[in-house]
Amino acid sequence: MLNPKHPLKPFHPIPCSSSTSMEQNLLSSFTQTLKNHSKPSLKPLCIARSLITNPSTTNQTISSIIQTLTSNPHLPLHHLTTLLSQISLTHPHFSPTITTLLHSLLTRPAAVPPRAATLALSTLVSLPPASDYSDMVTAEGLFLSLCFGSSVPVRHRLLLDAERYDVRPSILLTVFLGFAQDPYPNVRRDALDGLIGLCNRIVVEDRGMIEGCYLRGVELFADTDDCVRCSSVRMVSEWGKLLVANSDDKSKRDLSDALYVQLCSMVRDMSMNVRVEAFNALGKAGMASQYLLMQTLSKKVLDEVKYPGQLSGKLFRSRALSAAGAFLHGLEDEFYQVRSSACYSLRMPAIVSADLAEKVVGLLMDVLNDDSTVVRLQALETMHHIAVFGNLKVQEMHMHMFLGTLVDMNSPVRFTSRKVLRLTKFDNMPMFKLAVDSLIHSLKIYPHDEPDVLSVVFEIGRNHRSFAVSITEETFLEMEPSTASNWDFDSSKTAAMLTLAISAPLSHEKQQHSNIIPPAIFSYAVTMLGRISNGLTEVMDQATLLSYLSHCSTSTGPHPVEVKDDLTMENCRISVSHAVDPLQPHDEEYKVVKLVLSNIAEIWQPMLKLGCTSELLAALRCWKEELTTHITDSRQSSSVLTFTLQYLHVVKLLSKAWWHVMRPSDEAGELGYILQKLETKLRGLRYRFIGLSKEDELHIEELTLVVSTLRLSTYDPRIREPALKKLLNYKEASTEPSRFLTELKNTLQKDESDIYRFHKPLELFTLKKLVLSRDLRHTRAEVEIQDNDWLKPFPFVAGLPVGIPLNIKLHNTPLESKLWLKMSCSKDAVDYVFIDLKQFEGMECEDVTCCRGHGCGGPNHELVYLCKEKQVFFSMVNK
């Protein structure tokens, strides 16, 4: 037991003579044993390794070991290279010595066994060069000589780590193609994996080369080894997509269909792993013709199918009919891994058309009864993906199967099922009522799911207002206190029904005055405020909910959420003051900012080209954390630091968007969201900071054009059309345009519909190093609404003006800015007030045209918001 009055002192190891003596004894034993054994012995090597791996071993001892090892002519070279490699790892300061020794070994490769030469080469390329590497043995020559040697393990290891060696891509491509026909399956697999990696790392424009790599993969579909066939499926998928991208518009669709059929031919392979890879590849494949996708969903060969001639031509020999029923075979497979992969790959056909989506949803409904949790979960994830694209339509005969997942034993399955239910559109009242009853039933079985269940009830009530009102009217009669009523007001059912009722006035649908929720319902909801608010945290906080319920419980007419189209601001009292921030960055802070901006420009493009997006995002997070340590006041920091933090966010969003475009997927919705957010952030950088240099302004403008080019690299016309208009209207401001702008201009002049043509200018874009001035100023605003919260709302009479007193403090805002006050009660009820030479919430930009959908007399351009949105609370006074 420890005595608190005498705490233990920290222990610091002190070198003692006994440890030094033991080290000397081991060194002496190693030297003597190595001299006395003319034949190879493991004893001295074990002693040397124990000394090498010990971090406390002195540098003098390590030097003695190196000298003894290199001076012994009887020591096998593979043992020597192993120990030298170990020294380079545990004692990095000996790296120059190790590099020189390994180089001297590799100058006579004929005398070095292949395994020793491979280890030496592997160690050498991982160490910094001791001198000019051009004077040493080239890694490329030694790599090739070892690859074509007789040792299979050496060949296997070299191909596995081929990316580490300084070998030209053209040489690597030839080596990989050759060894794809090696007698040993592991070597063939490594060669195919190398070709896959090469496809993702380099830009190949030679169609013949792409076609040759593709055909080599197709040949190996018939390989006898499972691991080779798995790699060949991945290789055909990657090089096939590249082949399609590099073809002309006339043959693009035929080649895309041919690739899809080739992959479908492997879904019946004897190996489970190969079937999984085939379905994974189908899920990542590009678009295919609708009739072909329909054939994969039916085992019956469709009579009306007319397959293009290219499918049976010299390039693609597989029969198109092998696609018949491909997904059905996958969903009926005996292994859950295959069934799960088949569910995932059904995402692409389901977003092509409503007919395909209906058929896919029908298949997935049968899968919801699968024995495997993994399969059920993946089926629901695919249904959610379909719902996001607006193609999910659940038929009445499938409702019981679908809603049965709400009471699944697995929590992630239940959660995903509720995610799908949020986006489901019900055509009639019985289907909606069945969904609500199923949610309430799930609450009885799993009461801990209540917050999420109430959130779903609220969401589907807002999406189906008329159905929600009808159910509420029926329920209200049962809930009314009477001698015959036995309604339990403390049950989960009550919480769900009240949540459904209060969602109706907040519906997304157009509200009808004839459908009014009884005020007593809102009074009942107040008694369960805590439980209901737990489920509505993403919609409103508890204070807002209480204010809403309190008002609605005393109102007999339409609730205040039913706003008029025209908002007024007469008798509004606005007080505006100006301030100029004197803050300049400290020397240490400014030094960190310069370092971060320099590092971003240096690593961004290389890491993206190597596909290291995750590592890049991790680096950006680290820099953000480093910068935030310099923020002493959360409400006010230097403009230079604020700009850098926002610029880091821009680079993060750009990296994510770049990954989505260069590694095409079917997640167009997420890409559109990222690009929209990126454009907003760039507008903020351009118009909310005063004092940027001309070069920095041009770079931000170029980033905006990059975002538009990324939009043009997608299939979604909703994303492409505004971007094309912006690029065509762009007026060049730089006298020396970058390579990106020059190539983009040439690309736009070509009348082509291939979206991949925009990849070339994107590949020429580079982030420039920003050098920020210490005098940079951040334009912002502080807004205060006096004496207003949910407890003290502003009274108003319907149809009459209402005044809102505002105190606005503007920071670093030029008097010539076009400044507006924006007021909104909903998407369709928005109005603007121009503040002469002063501004509250939005500063008008002059470069982007904006179409206003409502009102008149507002800004003609998009807005840059200078502060966060403020809520104003009102209370209607009855006349």
Buried (B, 14 or more C-beta within 10 A) or exposed (E): EEEEEEEEEEEEEEEEEEEEEEBBEBBEEBBEBBEEBEEEBEEBBEBBBEBBEBEEBBEEBBEBBBEBBBEBEEBEBBBBBBBBBBBBBEBEEBBEBBBEBBBEBBEEBEEBBBBBBBBBBBBBBEBEBBEEBEEBBBBBEBBBEBBEBEBEEBBBBBBBBBEBBEBEEEEBBEBBBEBBEBEBBBBBBBBBBBBBBBBEEEEBEEEEBBBEBBBBBBEBBEBEBBBBBBBBBBBBBBBBBBBBBBBEEEBBBBBBBBBBBBBBBBBBBEBBBBBBBBBBBBBBBBBBBEEBBBBBBBEEEEEEBEBBEBBBEEBBEBEBBBBBBBBBBBBEBEEBBBBBBBBBBBBBBBBBBEEBBBBBBBBBBEBBEBEBBBBBBBBBBBBBBBBBBEBBBBEEEBBEBBBEBBBBEEEBBBBBBBBBBBBBBBEEEEBBBBBBBBBBBBBEEBEEBBBBBBBBBBBBBBBBBBBBBBBBBEBBEEBEEEEEEEBEEEBBBBBBBBBBBBBBBBBEEEBEEEBBBBBEBBBBBBBBBEBBBBBBEEBBEBEBBBBBBBBBBEBEEBBBBBEEEEBBBEEBEBEBEEEEBEBBBEEEBBEBBBEBBEBBBEBBBEBBBEBBBEEBBEBBEEBBEEBEEBBEEEEBBBBBBBBBBBBBBBBBBBBBBBBBBBEBBBBBBBBBEBBBBBBBBBBBBBBBBBBBEEEBBBBBBBBBBBBBBBBBBBEEEEBBEBBBEBBEEBEEEEEEBBEBBBBBBEBBEEEEEBBBBBBBBBBEBEBBBBEBBEEBBBBBBBBEBEEBEBEEBBEBEEEEEBBBBBBBBBBBBEEEBBBBBBBBBEEEBBBBBBBEBBBBBBBBBEBEEEEEEBBEEBBEBBBBBBBEEEEBBBBBEEE
